[in-house]
Amino acid sequence: EEEAVNRLRYNFLANVAHEFRTPLAGISATTELMVDESATLTSDELLQLVETIRLSTLHLQTLVDNLLESTTIEAGCFQVHCYPTNFQDVVQRAESLMSPLFNRRTQVLNISISPELPTVWADPNRLTQVLVNLLSNASKFSPMGGKIELVVVQDAEWLSVAVLDSGPGLPGGRFADVFKRYVSTNQLHDTQYGIGLGLSVVKTIVEAHGGQAGAENRLEGGANVWFTIPMNPVEEIENT
């Protein structure tokens, strides 16, 4: 068992190095081009290069956020700071952060959310991280030009959120594995994506809110990764 854990951690660290190298190389090459060719680049070309840097920076920021969260989780000091939150603002922030990636991959994000959605008892920064992780994962496994859906519904007690992609779906019987630390969806598909922390962080954040996270395949193809959190403080639900 100890050998298996060590092997997982070794693979994890190797994937971390690989994941960091890619956006750093992109930033390095782009900035070098901007310095060397600044006198001849058009405004459109400069804008495209800046977007490349922005996208690589977002990739790095997501990696660092998940690494930091994983460290606090492992140290047993992970916390959420909940207060009445406008979930539409959370969705808009996540959409804004992810738009460069969707634009680069010519993917369409369709959002279904009620404009009259009441406030939810939550940590908005943590929920933004949840949505960024889910949308990033959906983008990776959806084809170029594919469609991604973000569906938000609520009732008196629960807020339910689903991110649906147009990728290959998850292998049968492996739905719970995607939420395990150091196990990434690339290991289920034999494709090099991710470092196996994004969805484990999602699960931890959601459960800290008193909710649940899960995944399943769609009948029409692709995966549906979802979570639910209580609309009100957990202690209020327990006392009803």
C-alpha positions in Angstrom: 0.0 0.0 0.0 2.8 2.4 0.9 4.5 1.6 -2.5 1.2 2.3 -4.3 0.9 5.7 -2.5 4.5 6.6 -3.3 3.9 5.7 -7.0 0.8 7.8 -7.1 2.7 10.8 -5.6 5.6 10.3 -8.0 3.2 10.3 -11.0 1.4 13.3 -9.5 4.6 15.3 -9.1 5.6 14.4 -12.7 2.2 15.5 -14.0 2.5 18.8 -12.0 5.9 19.5 -13.6 4.4 18.8 -17.0 1.3 20.9 -16.4 3.3 23.9 -15.3 5.8 23.6 -18.1 3.1 24.0 -20.8 1.6 27.4 -19.8 5.1 28.7 -18.8 6.5 27.8 -22.2 3.5 29.5 -23.8 4.1 32.7 -21.8 7.8 32.7 -22.4 7.5 32.2 -26.2 4.8 34.8 -26.5 6.6 37.5 -24.6 9.8 36.8 -26.5 7.9 37.2 -29.7 6.3 40.5 -28.5 9.8 41.9 -27.5 11.5 40.8 -30.8 8.7 41.8 -33.2 7.0 44.7 -31.3 7.8 47.2 -34.1 6.1 45.1 -36.8 3.1 43.6 -35.0 -0.3 44.9 -35.8 -2.8 45.7 -33.1 -4.8 42.6 -33.8 -1.7 40.4 -33.6 -0.7 42.0 -30.3 -4.2 41.4 -29.0 -4.0 37.7 -30.0 -0.6 37.4 -28.2 -2.0 39.0 -25.1 -4.9 36.6 -25.1 -2.4 33.7 -25.3 -0.7 35.1 -22.2 -4.0 35.6 -20.4 -5.0 32.0 -21.2 -1.7 30.6 -20.0 -1.9 32.7 -16.8 -5.4 31.4 -16.1 -4.1 27.8 -16.5 -1.3 28.5 -14.0 -3.7 30.2 -11.6 -6.1 27.2 -11.6 -3.2 24.8 -11.0 -1.8 26.9 -8.1 -5.3 27.3 -6.6 -5.9 23.6 -6.6 -2.4 22.8 -5.3 -2.9 25.3 -2.4 -6.4 23.9 -1.6 -5.0 20.3 -1.7 -2.3 21.3 0.8 -4.9 22.9 3.2 -7.1 19.8 2.9 -4.2 17.5 3.6 -3.2 19.6 6.6 -6.8 19.4 8.0 -7.2 23.2 8.0 -9.6 23.6 5.0 -12.5 26.0 5.7 -15.3 27.7 3.8 -16.6 31.2 4.8 -20.3 31.3 4.0 -22.7 34.2 3.8 -25.7 35.1 1.6 -24.4 35.0 -1.9 -25.8 35.9 -5.3 -25.0 32.7 -7.3 -25.5 34.6 -10.6 -22.5 36.7 -9.7 -20.5 33.5 -9.1 -21.6 32.1 -12.5 -20.7 35.4 -14.3 -17.2 35.5 -12.7 -16.5 31.9 -13.7 -17.7 32.5 -17.2 -15.5 35.6 -17.5 -12.5 33.6 -16.3 -13.1 30.7 -18.7 -14.1 32.7 -21.8 -10.5 32.9 -23.2 -10.3 29.1 -23.1 -13.7 28.6 -24.8 -12.8 31.2 -27.4 -9.5 29.5 -28.2 -11.2 26.2 -28.6 -14.2 27.7 -30.4 -16.5 26.1 -27.9 -20.0 27.4 -26.9 -21.1 27.7 -23.3 -24.9 27.6 -22.9 -26.0 28.8 -19.4 -29.5 27.9 -18.1 -30.2 29.8 -14.8 -33.2 31.5 -13.4 -32.9 35.3 -13.3 -35.0 35.3 -10.1 -32.6 32.9 -8.3 -32.6 33.8 -4.6 -29.4 34.2 -2.6 -27.7 31.0 -1.4 -25.7 30.5 1.8 -22.2 29.9 0.4 -18.6 30.9 0.0 -18.5 32.7 -3.4 -14.8 32.4 -3.9 -14.8 28.7 -3.3 -17.9 28.2 -5.5 -16.1 30.2 -8.3 -13.2 27.7 -8.0 -15.7 24.8 -8.2 -17.2 26.2 -11.5 -13.8 27.0 -13.0 -12.6 23.4 -12.3 -15.8 21.9 -13.7 -15.9 24.1 -16.8 -12.1 23.6 -17.4 -12.6 19.9 -17.2 -15.6 20.0 -19.6 -13.6 22.0 -22.1 -10.7 19.6 -22.1 -12.9 16.6 -22.9 -15.2 18.4 -25.4 -14.0 18.6 -29.0 -13.0 21.8 -30.7 -16.2 23.7 -31.5 -18.1 21.5 -29.1 -20.9 22.6 -26.8 -20.9 22.8 -23.0 -23.9 23.4 -20.8 -24.1 24.9 -17.3 -27.5 24.2 -15.8 -28.6 25.7 -12.5 -31.9 24.9 -10.8 -33.1 25.4 -7.2 -36.0 24.6 -4.9 -36.8 25.7 -1.4 -33.9 23.7 0.1 -31.3 22.9 -2.5 -29.3 24.6 -5.3 -28.4 22.0 -8.0 -25.7 22.7 -10.6 -24.7 20.5 -13.6 -21.9 20.9 -16.1 -22.5 18.8 -19.2 -19.8 18.3 -21.9 -19.8 16.8 -25.3 -16.8 14.5 -24.8 -16.4 10.7 -24.8 -18.0 10.3 -21.3 -16.6 8.3 -18.4 -15.9 4.6 -18.4 -18.7 2.6 -16.9 -18.5 2.0 -13.2 -15.7 4.6 -12.7 -17.8 7.6 -11.8 -16.7 7.9 -8.2 -13.0 7.6 -9.1 -12.8 11.0 -10.8 -13.3 12.6 -7.4 -10.3 10.8 -5.8 -7.1 12.7 -5.1 -4.2 12.0 -7.5 -6.6 10.1 -9.8 -7.3 12.3 -12.9 -9.7 11.8 -15.7 -6.8 11.3 -18.0 -6.0 8.0 -16.1 -9.5 6.8 -16.9 -9.2 7.7 -20.6 -5.4 7.2 -21.1 -5.2 10.8 -22.2 -2.8 13.3 -20.6 -5.1 15.9 -19.0 -4.9 17.3 -15.5 -3.1 16.4 -12.3 -5.9 14.7 -10.5 -6.8 17.5 -8.1 -9.5 19.6 -9.7 -12.4 17.3 -9.0 -11.2 16.2 -5.6 -11.1 19.9 -4.6 -14.6 20.3 -6.1 -15.9 17.4 -3.9 -14.2 18.8 -0.7 -15.6 22.3 -1.3 -19.1 21.0 -2.0 -19.1 18.7 1.0 -17.9 21.6 3.2 -21.0 23.4 2.2 -23.1 20.4 3.3 -23.7 19.2 -0.3 -22.9 16.4 -2.6 -21.0 16.0 -5.9 -21.4 13.2 -8.5 -20.9 12.3 -12.1 -22.7 10.2 -14.7 -22.8 9.7 -18.5 -25.4 11.3 -20.7 -27.6 9.2 -22.9 -26.7 11.4 -25.9 -23.0 11.2 -25.1 -20.6 13.1 -22.9 -20.5 13.4 -19.1 -22.6 15.2 -16.6 -20.7 16.3 -13.5 -23.0 17.9 -10.9 -23.2 19.1 -7.3 -25.9 20.2 -4.9 -25.6 22.6 -1.9 -28.2 23.7 0.6 -29.8 27.1 0.0 -29.7 27.9 3.7 -27.2 27.3 6.5 -26.8 23.6 7.2 -27.9 23.9 10.8 -31.2 25.5 9.7 -31.9 22.5 7.4 -31.0 20.0 10.2 -33.5 21.8 12.5 -36.4 21.7 10.1 
